[in-house]
Each structure stands twice: as C-alpha cells, then as structure tokens.
Amino acid sequence: MTDAVSPAGLHALGEYIESVLTSAYVEDGHTLSGIVISSPDAGKSERLMEYAHSPGIQVLNDATAYGISKFLIEDIAKGNIRHLIIPDLLRILGRSPQIAAEFVNLLNGLCEEGLTGTLTYNLHIISNQPIKCGFLTAVTADRYKTVRRWWTSIGFASRIIPFVYGYNKEDLAKARDDVKNQRRVFKDRKLETKKPTKVVIQSEARTKLGDLALKVSSLNSDFTAFRSIRNVVALAQAHALLKGRRKVDGEDVQFIESLIPFWCEPLLANDAHYFVLQNLPNSWADILTLLEDRYSEATLYRALVQLRKIGIIAKNPDGEWALDLRVKEPEPDVEVEPEGPA
C-alpha cells in the first residue's frame, strides 16, 4: 500500500495505481483503465511494476492483439485476469502501424463494452458474455502527444484515466540522492486479495463527484463529460474500497480533488500539488504549517501559484484557498442550422 516511504515524488502516482487496480473489485462498478505519462526515466514503469504480483494482474512487457486473444482471453473471461499491466507502451506502439492499431483496438474493446464477437484474419473471439479487462500502461509525454489525436478519434482517449506528472525540485533532489546511494525505493507492494464488494455513494457525495467531473471535463474540453463522470464516480468507489470502506466519504472526494492537476495538460503536476489539495480549504499560513515537514515554503508557494493559474483553486469568501469548481462550458462541435432566409 502507498505510504510515507513511497519513492520520492511518486506518492500520488501510487494512490492512483492502487485505486485503478482496486476498481476491478467494486461490485456492479466500472473497471478502470489508465495511462501514466511523463518524461523518459521518470519512474513510470518501475512504479507500475511494484504491483506486478497483486491478484488478478498479468504483466505484459510486449504483446500483440493476436497473442492476447490466443493465450490470455480465456483467463480474462473467467475473471482470473482483471488488469493488464504494460510497463512500457512504446515497445508495442513501435511495431508496424497495423499491429499497433490492432492492439489499441483490442484494448479499446476490452476496457469498455467488452468483446463478444471478433472475427478477423488474426483474431477469433466468440463469447456469450462480454469479455472485459482493465489495463495500466505508461508512455512518454512526447509519444502521447503524437497518438492522442488518433486515440481521440476512436474514443480510446476518453475511456482511460490519464496521470500526467513531473517532479518539483525538492522531490527530484531526493530521487537523485536515492539513485546515487543505490537505495531500493521500488518494492513489491502486492495488494490484498479482495472479493467483489458493493460500495455505496450517498446523494451528497454523488453531487460533489458530478461537479468535480464537470470541472475535469471543462479543463480538457470534453463536451459531454459522460465518461468523465463515470470515471470519477468509479475512481471514488475504488478508493473507498482500497481504504477498507463500503461507502464513499469525504476522504474519497478529496482524493479525486487532489488528482485534478494530474489530468490536465500541458502542466506536469507533482506531489506538491497533490498534498496542497489534500489540505484545502485552508489559509496559506495553515498550509505551510501542515506541510512544513514535506516541502519548503518556496515549493509550496510555487505549487499554489500554478494551481491558481490554471483555475483549479481560488480564494473563498473566508479568505481561504479552496478548490474552484467554476467551469467554462466547452462549445459543442455541431453546426447550428439558420432560422430561415433573411
């Protein structure tokens, strides 16, 4: 489980990974999928691999759609495999365009409506029930930019929860010191075995989550926000179950709030943003006091300024810094018919 000894700068990433993996055990819930995006050599793959030995996980260092359909589809159908972890998607995307497209299309079906009938030259899948499976993978920020338009065009980008991150100067210095001194900061963090469990959401929490989803969709120009709402609700349920609860509460709502900057581009959010949002609403003085053991005043101030600049936080009527839920509604991408001749 994520704790105080997480690798420097990767605490929020651990909470995100564990929540996505736990979503597979929310009864009647939606199994989430995600993609971790950062610069090369930022610890993406290593952090994912910490959970390789968790129940229901299959790690794929390399694969094709044909390979999954031939060797894994039966275990996926039986529920033995609930998430695929692909530590480095670059290897698969680096194959021929046709093979890469087949792989992405297979994931696109597995993570959403499921596969019932697929008969192509390479794929032969027939099932009475939809075969579903989530996944977690990682890719560099530059490569993500080149494939995002393609993924958006096939509806893949909106089906997965991105986690875009970087490092602040303090966490980067700590991480470099860990490397220099050969500390083993990446460990086996096997999640506990869980049974399908019902996680309820009361109306007040559901309303808050809906508002948060609209905020996320407005920052990413998602007009309908349908999938943003579904993903936010499912992530809150998964986080509650991860923490051993059967009801979504304020801690889970706060967790979603703290992840908002990691869903935005081009800002590379970092753990300082996460911990600031974990302690709102609050005055600047109280934020400094609460986080003085984690970060310097300069790092916290920089994080606060960045969050305010992109419209995630603002001062409330009490003069405290708080989440800013105001949204700018994106324009629908439709043509409006003229009312008639002039």
N, C-alpha and C positions, 0 to 999 in steps of 0.2 A: 504494500500500500504506500501511496505517496506520503512522505513525512519530511521532517526538518532536515534530514540528511540527503535529500534529493540532490542530484548533480546541480552545480551552481547554474542558475538561470533557467532551469528546466522544471521547476515545481509546477507551474500552471500546465505545462505540457503533460506531466504525469497525471494530474487530475482529469484532464481531457481524455487521455488514452483510457484510463480506468473506467471512466463513465461511458465512453463509447462501447467498450467491451462488455460492460455490465448491462447495457441496453438489451442484449440478447435474452436476458432472463426476466424481463418485465412482462408479466402475463398480459396477453392481448395488446402489447405495446408494439412499437416500431423499432426493429433492429437497425441501429445507426451505422453509417459508414463515414470515414473521414480521411483527409489527406493533410499531412504535415508539410509545411512549406517554409523553407529558409535558405540561407546561403549554403554553399558546399561546406562540409566538415563542421557542421553546427551541432552535431549530436542527435540528429533526427533518427537515423537508423538504429543507433545504439540504444536510444530511449525506447523505441518500439520493441527491440529485441529483449528488453528486460522482462517482457510479458510473454515470451515465447512458450513457456511451459505451463501457462494457465489453461484450465479446462476449456475444451471447445475451440482451441486455437490451432491453426495449421499455418506454418511459416512457408512462404514461397520466395526463394531467392531469385528464381527465374521460372517462367511458365508460359504456356500458350493456352488459348481457349480450348484447343483440342486436348491438351494434357489434362486440364481440369475436368472436361467432360468425360474423359476416359478413366481417370484414376481417382477423382475426388467426388464426383457428382453423387454417388451412392451414399457416401458418408455425410454429405451435406443434406441430402434428402432425409436421412434418418435423424438428423439433428446432432450427430457426433461432431460435426464441424459447424460452428456458429459464426466464426470470423476468420478471414484470411488475413495474415499479416505479410505484407510485401515491403520489406525494409527499404528497397530502392527501386522505384518505378522506372528510373532512367534506363535500366537494362532492358526492360520489356518494351518501352517506347522506342528504344534504339533499333529494334528489329525492323523488318520491312514494313512499309505503311499498311499493307493489307493485314499482316499478322497482328500488328499493334492495334489496328481498328477492330479486328475480331475480338481481341482480348478485352478492350474497353467496352465493346458492345455486350460481351458476356457479363462483365461486372455490372453494367447498366441494368441488365435484366435481373440478375441475382439480388441486387441490393434494393430493388423497388417492388415491382409487381410479381417477381419470381418467374421461373421458367416452367412451362408446361409442355410446349411442343417446339422443338428446334431441329429442323432437318435441313442441313446444308451439306456441302461436299465433305467438310471436316467434322461437323457437329451432328450428333444424333441423340437427342434427348426427348423422351416421351414420358410424361408423368400425369397422374390423375389429380395431384395436388401441386400447387405452385412450389417450386424449389427455391428457397431463399437463403441468402447468406450475406452477412455484412463483411466489410473489409477495412483495414487501416493500411495506409501506404505513405510514402514520403517522396518528395521531389524537390529539386532546387527551384528557387524563385524565378530564375530566368526561363527554365523549361516550362514552368507552369504558365507563364505569360504566353508562350508560343502555342500551347494546346488549349488554353481556356476558351477561345472563340469556338473551336471545334467541339469541345465538351458542352458548351452552352447551346450550340445548335442542335445537339441530340438529347438535351435535357439532363445530361450527366452532371454538370457542374452544380446544379441546384439540388441534386439528390444527396450530395455528400457535404459534410461539415468541414470547412477548411480551418486550419490552425496556422496562421502566418505569424512567425515570431523572429525576434532578433535578441541581442544582448545589450544591456546597459554596461557602462564602463566598469562598474564595480563587479558585477557578475562575471564579465569577461576576464577581468584580472584574476578572480578566484579560480575560474575554469582553467586558465593558462597555468596557474600555480599547481593545480591538481595534475595537469599533464606533465609539467616539469618534474614534479616529485613522484610521478608514477603511482598516484593513488588510484585505487579501483573504485571509482564512483558509480559505475554502472554495474548493477547487481541483478540477481534473479528475484523478481518481485511477483512471483506467482500469485494470482488472485485466488480467493477461496472458491470452492465449488458451490454453486447456487442452484436452487430449483426455481422453476417459473413461479413468480410471486406477483400478486396484484398490488399495484401502487396507486393509491387514490390521490386525486387532486381536488381540493375544495374550490368553490367558485371564486373566492378572493385571490387565491394563488393562480388560478387559471386566467383570471383577468389580467393580473400582473405579467404573466408569461406572454399573453397575447400582445400586450403593449410593448414588451421587450422585443418580440419577434417583428413587430412593425418598425421598431427603431432599427433593428438589424437590416431589414429589407430596404429601408429608406437609405441607409448608408451604402448599400450595394446595388441600388437601382433595380430592385426586384419588385415589379409592379403588383403582381397578385399577392405575394407573400404567403401563398398557400403552403409551400414546402418549408419556408422559414418558420411558420407557426408550428407545423408538425414536428420539425426537428427540435425546436426549442422545448416543446412540451415533452417529447421523448427523452431529451437530454436531462431535463429536470427530474423526471421519474427515475432514470438510470442513476443519477447522482444520489437520490434519496435511497435507492436500494443498495448502492455501493456503501453508504454510511449506515446500513442496517435498519432503515426506516421503511415503513409501508405507506407513508403519506408524505407528499411533497410539503415542505415547510419553508420558512424564510431563509434558511441556510442554502437551500437548493436554488431559490430565486436569486439570492446574492451571488451564487456560483455562476449562474447564467449572466448576470450583470457584469461580472468580472472577466468573462470571456469575450465580451463585445469587441474590444480593440483587436483581438486576435482573429476576428472575422473580417476585418477591414483591410483594404489595400489603398495606397501602397505603404502605409505605415507599418513598420515591423515592430509590433508590440513586444514588450518584455515583462519579466516578473515584477518589476517595479509598478507598472500599470496595474497588474493583477492585484497586488497587495494594497495599493491605494484604493481601488474599487471595492476591495473586501472590507474596507473600513469607512465607507461612506453610508449616510451623510455624516459629516464631521467638519470641525473648523480646521484651518491649516495648523494651528498650534497642537491640536489633539492628534492630527495625522502624524506630525513629527514625533510626538511622544510615543504613540503606539508602534511606530515603525523604526524607532531610533536604533534598535538592535539589528535591523536588517540593512538599512541604507542611510547614506549621508543626506543632509539637508539638500545639497545640490542635486543629487539623483532624484529625490522625491519631488523637488520643485520642477525639474525638467519633465518628469512624468505627468505632473499636474497640468503644466502648460500644454503639453501635447494632447492630453485628453480634452482639455477645454478647446483647443484649436480645431479639432475635428468634430466638435459638437457632441461629445459623449457626456461631459459634465458641465455644470454651471452652478452659480451660487443660488441657493433657495432664499425665500423671504426671511429666514432666520439668519442669513449671512453665512450659512454653512455650505461647503461644497457637497453636491449631490448629483446623482445621475440625472441627465437631461433627457427626458422621454419625448421631447418635441420632435416631430418628424416632418420632413418635406416630402410630400406625396410625389412619387415619380409620375411622369406623364405616360398614359397608356400608348403603346405603339400601334395605334389604329388610325385610320383615316376617318374624318368626320364628313358625312355627306352634306352638301349645301342644302339649305332650306328650300330653295327654289330659284327660279330666274329672278334677276334683279328687276 
